[in-house]
């Protein structure tokens, strides 16, 4: 059974993981672990772009203000300041790496606008920004001899003193599963970086890929890390509605170009909900669409972009145009059926401004982390910016700290699978997975109540016990690991939602429709305790 040592272990191969690896490579060996191919990540599905201040007349303080307002004043102002100030040079680094951003003839960034932004500040590569960034960074990473990528390996658990039957909190690396051989083995590292992305698969409908199962959040929680603000799950207002297919994101940039949301009767409705209309923050737009659908008993609303020229639509949104065309929708002449779906986890593993978690030698950034930049609701296109800024900060801090291997690294045991048996009861996994998704979608969605949340908690407690028992006696597989992680993430979301007795940002409760506490209060979970 293999046993690997590396200076730095990066779990995840999206923009956070790749950028962190590139920044760490000058200081030692780096291994990137990804459970699918190196190219598969949430980053690929980011259409809109990266929010950053480049336009004449735009100011850093304007971007800060828009972020704080969108976040329902739950953001950490210091974190937002860091995000906005340190972002622009890193976006330029991506351009220097070769990311094909849209540029004006003058060579300046072609900046678009999205919901919640007062100015045009979205740097983009048509409507496939994430895909182009991933492709470019992956190419640069593969040329770096200090970086190794382990594809088709799944994070099982973070290695802590618990695995030596000792007390204390520190991370020594991770146990990973080879999805080809079924072997579980340790990768030992001076510093481990969680960059596993989000958990959209906890809901029935999501813009996230199948790999988004909350692996980083769940493993950090099991290891004893502090988890924050899990109740704030963002539902993107406009995913393509298609009964038989996976959810496909219709970028906010489409509304930034002038697309209009219409109800069943063909009436624009967003001005009734917010002064910014179709460009209101995402939580407002998602709830407005949900309200319009429920009023009329409809499965979707319409997004109309037909008033724009055909050439402008095809040039600005080639991926969206082609995807809709495949489904028989010509967006140059037809309205697009859209519906809100699970999109982004604003909470996660608590980290400071340098990416440190509450577990020594464990860092995190990106969607896995709760840095404080998103508060109660993420501002459009701040996510990729967060990945760049905080993965860069992690690398700078680690370079200064210069962590070392310790004697304990050599004492870490091999994975113990005694008492575990093979089983063909895959129906149990699929049934529990569907039950998790349905429960979360029905009771822990855009609009919540104590009654719904308590019902969800009772059901999730039963599933949690079933999965725990099954996991402890069964030879582990990737689907079983993902199921284990999703039920933990679901529990964390439900418990956090029950603790917040107000409506704020993405958490809207019919029992507490008002914002009762104007101050910034986080929901914290650690060692089974919920603190608000």
N, C-alpha and C positions, 0 to 999 in steps of 0.2 A: 504494500500500500504506500503511495507517495506521501512525502512530507516535505513541504516547500517552505523556504525562507526567502523573504524579500524585504527591502527597506520599507517600501510603502505599498499597501494593499488598497486598491480602489475598487469598490463594489458598485458596478454600473458603468455603462458605456455610452450614456447620453452626453450632452454638452458639458454638464458638470464634471462627470468622470473623465472625459477626454481632456478638457481644459486643465483640470487639476493634475492629471498625469503629465501633461506637457510642462507645466510649471514646476512639478516635483522632480522631473527627470534629471536636471542638472545636479541634484543633490543625492542621487542614489538610484537603485533599481526599483522599478514600478511594475506591479502586476495588476492588470485590469481584469476583473471577473464579470462575465455577462452570461445570462442563462439561455440566451438564444444566439443568433449570429451577432457579430460585433456591430452590425449596422442597425439592428432592431432596438429602438428606444422610443420613449415619449417625444424626444426632440424632433424626430421625423414628422410628427403630426402637428407641429407648431407652424401654422400657416402665416399668421399676421406679420410678426417681426419682432424687433427689439426697440423698446422705448428709450430714447436718449435725446438730450438737448443739443441740437446742431443748428436749428433754424434761426435766422435773424429775427430778433424780436422775442424769441423764447428765452426763458431764464430758468436756472436751476431751481430757484425758489418756487417757480410755477409748477414744475414737475413734482416737487416735494408736496406742494399744496394739493395737487390733484390726487396724489397717492394717499395722503392722509384722509382726504374727503371720501375717496372710494372705499378706504379701509374702515369706515365708520368710526374714525378717531380711536381705533384700537391698535394702530401701528406704533412701533417703537420709533419715535422721531429721530433718534440717533442712527438707527439702522437705515431709515429712509434717506437720511442725509448722506450716509456712506454710499448707498446704492446709486443715488443720483449723481453725486460728485465723481465717483470713481468709474462710472460706467462708460462715458464717452471714449476715453483712451483705449479701453479694452475692446470696444466695438471697432475702433480703427485697427486694432491688432488683427481682428478677424478679417478685415478687408485686406490687410497685408499678407495674411495666410493664404488668401485667394478666394474667399467667399464672394460669389458674384452678386453683390448687392446692386439694386437698381440705382443708377447714378444719373444726374442731370448732365447735359452737354458740358457744363462748366466743371464737372468732376465732383460736385457736391452730392451728398446723399439725396435721393428722391424720397421725400418724407411724406408718409400718409398719416391719416388720423383715425383713431379708434375711440370707442366709448369711454367717457370719463376724462378724456384729455381735452384741455382747453386750446391746445395748439397742435399743429402737424409735427409729430416727433417720432414716427414709427419708421425705423430703418428696415428695409425689407428686400427680399429677392422674389419678386412677383408674389405668388401666394404659396410658395414652397420654401419659406425662409429656413425653417428647422431642418428640412431635408438637405438643403445646400450647406448649412453649417456642419451638420453631422458628416456629410460626405467629405468636406474639406478637412475638418479636424482629424477624421479617421485616416485620411491620406497622410497627414503630417505625423500623426502618432506612429503609423506603420514604418515610417522612415527613421524613427528614433530607436537606436539600439538599446537604450536603457529601459524601454517599455515593452512588456510582453502582454498579449491579450489571450485570456483563456475563454474560449467560446463554449457554449453549452455546459456551463457549470453554474449551479444554483447555490446561493447562500442558504445554509442550514441554520447555523447559529453563530453568533459572535462568541469568541473564546474569552472567558473571564475566570477569576479564581474559583468560581462555582464548579468548573470542570475539574478542578483539583481538590474539590471538597474543602475549600478554604473560604474565609470571609474576605470582604473588600471589593472594591470596584476598580477595575483597570481592564483595558482591552489588549489582548495579545495577538489578535488576528481573527480568523474565522474558519469554521468547518464548512466545506463546500461539497456538493454532490456532483459527480460527473454524470451527466444525463445520458452518456453513451455506455459507460461501464457499470453504473450503479454504485460505484465506490464513493465513500465519504472520507475525506482526508483533511488535515489541517494545513492552512497557509498562515505562517507566522510572520508578523510584521512589527516594525517599530511604531508605525502609525497606521490606523485603518480609517479609510474615508468612505462613509455611506453616501452613495450617489445613485440610489436605486429608483428614484422617481416616485410617482404617485400610486394611487390605489383605486383607480376608476372602476376596476372589475368588481368592486364591492356592490355596485349598482347594476341593474339589468341593462341599462342603456348608457353608454359612455363614449366619449370621443377618444378615450385611451386605448392602446393596443392590449392584446391578451396578456402581455407580460406585466401589466400594471396592477400588481397584487399586494402592494404595501409591504414588501419584504423588509425594507430597511426600518420602517417604523415599528413593525411587529417584533423584529429581532432585537432592536434597541430597547423596546419595552420589556421584553423577556429578560434582557441583561441588566435591567434596573435603571435605565436612563429616564430622565424627566421628559414627559410628553406634554405638549401644549396645544390648546385651541383646536382640538379635533372636530368640534361641532361645525366649524366653518368649511363646509365642502361647497365649492363653487359649481353651479350648473351653468354651462355656457348657454346663452339664450337661443342660439340658432344652429342647431344641427339639422342636417337634411332628414326629413321624415320619410322613411321608407319601411313599410311593414315587414318585409322579409330580409332586410339587409342590416349590416352593422351601421352604427351611427357614423356619419361623415360630417366633419366640421365645416360650416359655412362661416368663413372668417369675419370677424368684426370689421375688418377693413372694407368689406362690401358695403356696410352701412356708412363707413367713413367716406366712401365715394358717393354716397347719396341714396343708397337703397332704403326703402320705406317698409316698415312692418304694417300689415293690414289684417283686420279680422275677417271672419267668415263673410261679412257683408261688403268687404272691399273698402272698409273705412280705416284710415290711419288712427291709431289709438294711443301712441306713446306720449303725446303732449298732455294727455289726461293724467299721466302718472308722474311725469318729471319735466322740469323746464328744458332740459337738454334733449328731450324727445327720444329719437332713435339712437342717440349717442349718449344716453344716460349710462351710469355704471351697471355692470353686469347683473348684480343682485336685483336691482330695480327692474331691469328689462325682463329677466327670467320670471320674476313674480308677476309682472304685468301680463306676460304671455300666458302664464299659468292661469291667471284670473280670467282672461278673455276666453281661453279654452273651456274652463269650467262653466262660465256663464252660458255658453252656447252649446256645451256638450260636444265640442269638436276635438279631434285628435291632433290638430296642428293649427298654426296660423300661416299667413303668407308673407314672404319677403319679396318685394317687387323692385327689380332693378332695370326693368324694360325701358324706362325713360332715358337711360344712358345709351350711347351709341354702341352698335354691335362690335365695332373694332376696339373700342375702349374696354368693354367687358372681357373680350377674349384676350386682349393684351395684358390687362391687369390681373385677371384671375383664370389663367389657363388650366390649372388643375381642377378648380371648382367647375369650370365650364365643361371639361371633358368628363368628369365624374357624373354630373347631372345629365349630360348627353347620353351616356351609357344607359341611364335609367329612363330615357325617353323624355327628358325635360330640357328644352332649349331655353336657357336663362336669358337669352337676348329677346325672346318673345313671350316666354311663359313665366308666371310667378313661381317662386320656389316654396314648397311646403317645408316649414321648419318647426322645431320643437326643442325645448330646453333639455339637456342631458348632462349627466355628471362629467365634470371636466378637470377640476384642479383642487387639490388638497391644500388649503391655506395654513392649516396647523401642521404638526409633525414633531420631530425630535427637537427638543429645545437646544438652541445653540447661541453662543455669544457672537459678537461682531467679528470674531476671527475663526468662526466655525467650530469652536470647542463645544462638545456636549458635556453633560455632567459626569461622564465616564472618562477618566484619563486615557489618553492615546486613542480616542475615538472622536473623529471629526465628521461633520456632515454639512451638506450644502444642497441647493436646488429644492425640488419639491418635497424631498424627504425631510428637509429641515423646517423648523419654525424659527426663523431669524428675527421675526418681528416686522418685516417690511410690508407684509400684506394685511396685517390686522384682521378685521372681520370680513374682508373682501378684496381680492387682488385686482389692481388696476390692469387693464389690458396691456399686454406685451411687456409687463415688468418681470415676467417669469424667466425668460432667457437672460435678461439683464442680471437678475439675481444670481443665476448660475455662474455667470462670468465673474462677477464682483466677489462673491464669497468663496468660490474655488480658488481664485487668485489670492485672497486673503489667507486661506488655509495654507497654501504653499509658502507664502512669505513667513507666516508664523512658525511653521515646522522648520523652515530653513534656519531661523533664529534659535529655536529650541534645541535643534540637533539631537533628537531622541536616539537612544541606544537600545540594543538588545540586552536583556537581563537574563539571569540564570533561569528564571521561571519559564522562559520561552522553550528551553530544552526539556522541561519537565511536563510539557503539555502532552496528555495521553492521546493515543489514536482513538478513532471513533469506536464506541462500543455498541455493537448490534446484537449482543447476546439476548436471547429471549424473544427476538423479533422473528416473525414468520412472514412468508410470502402469502399474498392473498389475491384473489381475483374479484374481490367485492368492489369493483369500480362503480357499481350503481350507487353505493353508499356515498362516495365522493361526489358524484354528479348530483345526487339528490340534495345533499347538504349544501353544495355550492348554489344550486338553484334556489333553495330555501333562504340562504343568506341574501342573495340578490333581490328576491321578491320582497322579503321583509324590509330591507333597507329602502327599496323604491316605494313601497306602499306606505311606510310609516315614518321614514326618516329622510324625506325628500325636501322639496322647496318650502312647503308649508308644514309645520309640525304642531303637535299638541302633547300635553302630558299623557293623555290617554293613549295616543298612538305610540309614544316613546316607551311607555311602560309595557305595552303589549310587545313591542319589538324587543325590549330587554328580556322579557320572559322567554320568548322564542329563541333569542340568541344565547341565553344561558344554557338552554337544553342542547343546542347545536354545539356550543363550546365544550360541554362535558363529553358529548359523543365523539367529537373530533380529537379531543385530548386522549381519550381512552384508545381510540383507533390508532392514533399516532404512536403511542407508547408501546404498542405490541405488534406493529407492522413494519416491515422493511420499507424504508421511506423512498418516495419517488417525487419527481417535480410536482405533479398534480396534488399530492398529499401535502407537500410543503406549502404550496400556494393556498390550499384550503385552510391550513392551520393559520397562516398569516392573515387571510381575509377575515376569518371569524374574530381574530384579535382586533383588527382594525375596526370591524363593525361594532364590537363591544366598546372600544374607545370612543367612537363617534357618538354612540347612544348615551354612554355615561356622561360625556362632556355636555351633550345637548340637554340632558335632564338637569344638569347642574346650573345651567344658565337660565335664570328666571327673568328674562327680558327678550325683546326682539332687537337684534343688532346685526347689521351686515347681512351675511348669508344665513344666519340663524333667525328664522321667523316663527314665532309661536303664537297660535291663536289664543292661548291662555294668558300670555304676557305680551300684548301687541305693542307696548311702548318701550322706549329705551329708558330704563329706570336709573341707570347709573352713567352719567356723562363722563366719568373718569375712565382711565384705561385699566381694565381688570382682565387678567388672563385666566383661562381654565387650565389647571395643571393636574396631571395624573402621574403617580409614581408609586410603585409597590402597593398596588391595589387601592390607593387612596385618591379621592378626587377632591381637589382644593380649588375654590373659585375666589 
